[in-house]
Structure formats: C-alpha cells, structure tokens
Amino acid sequence: MISRRLIALAMILAAAIVAGSAHVLLSSEVRIRIATTTSLYATGLLDELKRKFEEKYPGVRIEFIAAGTGAALKYAERGDACAVLAHAPSLEKQYVERGVLEAGVIFAYNYFIIVGPEGDPAEVRGSRSVIEAFRRIYSAGESGKIIFISRGDLSGTHLRELGIWGRAGLNPAGGGWYREAAAGMEQTLIIANELSAYSLADIGSYLRLKSEGKLPSLVILYASPDDPDMINIYSAYVAKACSGDEKRYALLFLKFLQENQDQIRVFGEREYGQPLFRPADENIEKLGDLWSEFASGMEVGFP
C-alpha cells in the first residue's frame, strides 16, 4: 500500500538529496525515463511539469513513455524506466511488494465517468451509484439495446472497470454487447463515439477529446466525485533498480510533484472550463486510506 510510511520515505529520500544535488556540477546531461499512464501525458499536464522541472535543474532531461498503467509498470520492472506514474493501486501494490518500486507518493486525483449516447437507452442517468449504473448497462446489454466498449488493456481505467463489474456481481464477458478495444483511452472513446456505445473514462481524457470535437456523440451520463468507486488516484514511484544521478533526480521529480500542487490545481481550467486534475494535498489522508482499500481488493475483476 502507499501508506504514510511510504509517503514519508519518499519525502525523506528526496529531502536528503536536495542539498547534495543542488551543488553538483553535472559532467554530462542526465536523462530520466519516466513511464506514465496515458491520461497524465495526453492532457499536457506532464509537459508543463517537465518544462518547469528542467528549468529548475539545467542539465536534466525527462523522457516520458506513455502507456497503460500495466505496461508502464512493466517498463520499470525491465529496467527501461527510472520512475513510474500510475493509477491502478491493486497493480502498484504488487510491484511494491515484489521490490520493484519504492518511495511511493500520491500527487493527484480526479474521477472516472460513464459516457454514452445522448438517448441513454440503458437509463444510466439518475443512477444512485456506479454499481447501479453498471447493472443498468448490463441489463440493457443482455437485452440487445446497447454496446459497451472496454479498454481491455490492463490499464488503471480497465482495472477499475473490472473491479466495478465484480462489486456489482456481474460478468459481461462473452456477451456480444461487451467489446474490448485493447487500446488506450483516446482510441477507446473514439470507438465508443462511432458506435454510440457506453464506456468508462477518466474525466480529463474525456474533456480534452470533447473540446477537440472528437466525441460529438458521447455525453457524460454518470459523474459522481463523491462516489468512492469513481475516485481516480495518481501515484508516483521510483524503480528500485535505478541508481546514480538518474535515481537522485527521479526522487527530486517526485518531490517536485508534491511541491507543485498549485499547478495541478489549475491545469486545464482555462481550456476546458474546469481543472482536469485535483492536487493530492487537498485530501491526502483520505486518498491514502482509499488507495489502501483499492489495493486490498476493491479492484478485483469479474465474479
């Protein structure tokens, strides 16, 4: 779990290197490869954070590898990335326990939404919880009224979707109405738009694509930031095998994420009418507890 102990560890490790690294004259450029979930990268948030970090630490260059969380964690395991930004607590916990990742911090969150056609044949609008919404989708799907597009790529969004089906006591796999895109969030939503289908998405990705005119047929049908099942937690880790200057500056980047919460707080407000992410410092204790719940079984799968 990302416990208070792990959060404290990251802060201690990062703080311990600040003084030493501030006076280091780099003999060559340091490149840090960071594997990241696609939603953070595609929205442009990471580009802004990268620019500010590189201004603060000349001679350091960050390279992002955008992939679903499952794939991003594999990059760290293979030694192809020095840090990981993820949003799948149940998977993250496995990599922490196996000693692949360390120094975990929660730095941002937003929430998931259910999108679908304006006509809403599954009658998702008005659902009192996402569990009820998924049960309505299942019933409509079994009746041949709707299509649901799953990412199907072991990303954080896909794992959350599987967890919700499991908590609802339903298994949609095998039904012709339930289709896996095996693709990232953008492509999944574009397919859902073309088929007038339902899907689970993170609010940031949806707002960006909607503003770009790529989702004319998809609307938000269920959005509840107060529903725990819909909270989307973003965490950052350093790969334990990473070493030297790369590891020192990777740790500094994690600390930088914690110190630049105001930038996260306002990102996207001007372009999309609302921020795409929320800074973790607003609710760090609750987020830590919720992360532990997700990591311990809320993200499971089909019954």
N, C-alpha and C positions, 0 to 999 in steps of 0.2 A: 504494500500500500504506500501511497505518498502520505506518510504520517508526518506529524510535526517534527519527528526526529529527522526524517529525510529532508524536510524543508530547512531545518536548522543546519543540517550538514552542508547543504548547498551554500547557504549564506556564509558559513564558517570557511568553507573551502575557497569561495570566491573572495571573501574579505581578506583571507590570509595571503592572497597573491597580489592584491591591488598595489600595495606599497612596493613589492619587489618588481612587479612588471612595469610600473609606471616609469621606472628609470632604466629599463632595459633598452639598449640600442640594438634593434634587430639588424643582423648582418644580411638578411635576405627576407623577402616577402613571406609572410606566414599565411597559408591558405587553410581555411577551416571548412570542411564539407559538413553540411547540416541537412539531414534527411527530414522532410516535413510533410505533414498532411496537406493535401491539395488546397483545402479551403483557406488556410492561412496564406498560402502563396498566391493563389489565383485572385484573391481580393486586392492584392497590392500592399497589404499591411507589412509583410516582411521586407519588401523593397524599401519602404520608408525607414524601418528599424535598421536595416543593413546600412543604409546611407549614413545615418547618424552614428552608428557604431564605428564605421570605418573612418568617419571624421574624427572621432574621439581617439581612435587607435590607428594612426597612419602606419602603413606597412602591413596591416592585417586585411586580408580579403576573405569574405564569406561567400561560399558557393552553396546554393540551395539545390537539393534534389527533391522534387515534388513527386509524391506517390501516396497511395492509400496508406493508412497507418500500419497495416500488416506488412506491407512491402518496405516502408520506412524503417521499421524495427529490424527487418532482415538486413538492411544496409549496415546498421550498427553492429549486428552480430557478425557479419562477414568482415568487419573492419573497413568498410567503404565509407563510413561516416563517423565523425567525431562526436556529434550530438544529434539528438532526435527531438522533434516537436510532434506530439501525438495527441489523440483524443479518444483512446479506447482503453479505459482503466483495466479491464479484465486481461487484455493482452500485455499492457505495460507491466502489470504486477508479475506476470510470468517471467519477463525479461529481467526485472529487478531481482527476483528470487533466484534466477539462474546466474546472477553475477555479471550479466551483460551490460546493464545500465546502473548508474549511480547518480547521486546528487539531484534527485528529482524535485522540481518546483512546479506549482500551479501558477500560471501567469495570466490566464484569461478564460473567459467563458462566453457562450451565447446560448442559443437554444435551437432545438430541432422544430420543424413544422411539417404538417402534412399538406401537400399540394395536390390539386386535381382540377378537373374541368369545372367551369362556372356552374353548369347544371347540377353537379353533385348528385349523380344517381345513387350513390351509396349513403346519402344523407349524413355525411360526416359532420356538417355544420351543426352546432348545438350539442355535440358530444361533451359529456361532463369530464372525460379523461381520455388520454390517448389509448388506453386499453379498450374503452367503449368504442372509440373511433375505429380501431383495428378490427374489432368484432363486426362492426357495420360493414367495413370493407370486405371482410371475409365472406359475410353473408351475401353481399352483392356480387362478389366474385363467383361464389358457388352457384348463384342464380344466373350467371352469364351476363350480368349487367355491366361489369367494369373490368378493367385491366389494372394490375399493379406492377410497377417497374421497380425492382430491387437493384441496388448497385451490384450485389453479388461478387464483391471483390475483397472481402475481409478487411474493409476499411473501418474506421470508427463508426461511420454512419451505418454501414451494413451490420456491424455487430450490435449496435443499438436497436436496429430494426428487428434482428433475430431475437434479441432479449425481450422486446415488447411482445412479439408473437408468443414467445414462451410464457411470459407472465399472463397473457390472455388465454393460455391453454389451447392454442391453435397451431396447426401445421399446414400452411398454404402450399408447401412444396408438392409438385406433381399436378396441381391444378393448372389447366391451360391459361387461366387468367393471371397467374403469378409467373412473371418472367424476370430473369436475371440478365442485366445488361453486361455484367463483368467489365465495368468501365468506371471512370471517375464521375464526380458529381455533375460536372457540366454536361457530359455526354448522356448521362442517365436522365437528367432533366429535359434535355432536348428530345430524347426518345419519348419520354412521358408526354411532352407537349405535342409531338407529332401524332401520338396515338390517343390523345385525350385521356390519358391514364392518371392514376394516382401514384404518389411516391413520397418517401420520407427524405427530407433535405435539411441542411443547416440554413438558417435564416440569411447568413452572409452571402453564401453562394447564390441563393435564390434572388435576393435583392439586386446583386450585381448583374446577373443574367437578365432579369426582368427589365432593368434600366437600359440594357443594351438591345432590347427588342427581340431577344432570342426565345422568350417564353410567352408569346401572345395569348395562348390558350390555357395557361396554368394560373390558378389563383390560390391564395392561402385559404385553406378550409379549416385547419385546426392549428392554433398557436396559443400556447399557454406557458409563459415563462415561470409560472408558479407550480406547474406540474413537474415533480422531480424526475419523472421518466424522460422529460424533454430537455433537461439541462445538459449542455454540451461543454465538457471541461477540457481545456487545453493545458497540457503539461510539457515540460522540457527536461531533458536528461543529457548527461554526458556519457559516452561509451567508456566503460571501464578500461578497455584496452588502449584507448587513446592516450598519448603521452607527450611530454616535452612542451614546446611552445603552443602546439595545437591544443593540447588539453588545457593549458593555462588560460588561453584566450577563449576557449569554448566555455569554461567556467565563468569567465568575465562576461560573456554574452548572456548566460543565464542570469547573472546578477543585473545586467543591463536591462533585461526584460522586466525584472522586478522594480527597477528604478524608473522605468519609463511608462508607468501605468497611465499617466495623463494622455500620452499619445494614443494608447489603446482606447482610452475612454472616448475620444472624439473622432477616431478614424471612421470615415465614411459618412459622417453626419451631413456634410455639405453636399456630397454627391448623391446620396441615397435617402436623405431625409431623416435618417436615424443612424446611430453608430452600428457598425457591423459586429462589434465585439464589446464585451464589458471587462474592465480590469478586475483581476482576482482580488485585489486589496479591498474591494467593497465587501466581500463576503468570504474571506479566506478560511475561516473556521468551518463554516457550513459547507464550503466546497470540499474541504479536506475530508469531512465526515461523509459527504455524498460520494466522493471519489472512492472511499473505502467500501461503501455499500455496493457500488457498481463493480468494483474489483473482486468483491467476495460473492458475487452470484446474480446480481440484477441483470448483467449482460450474459445470458446463457445461450439459449437457442430454442429450436423447435422442441416441443414436448415429445 
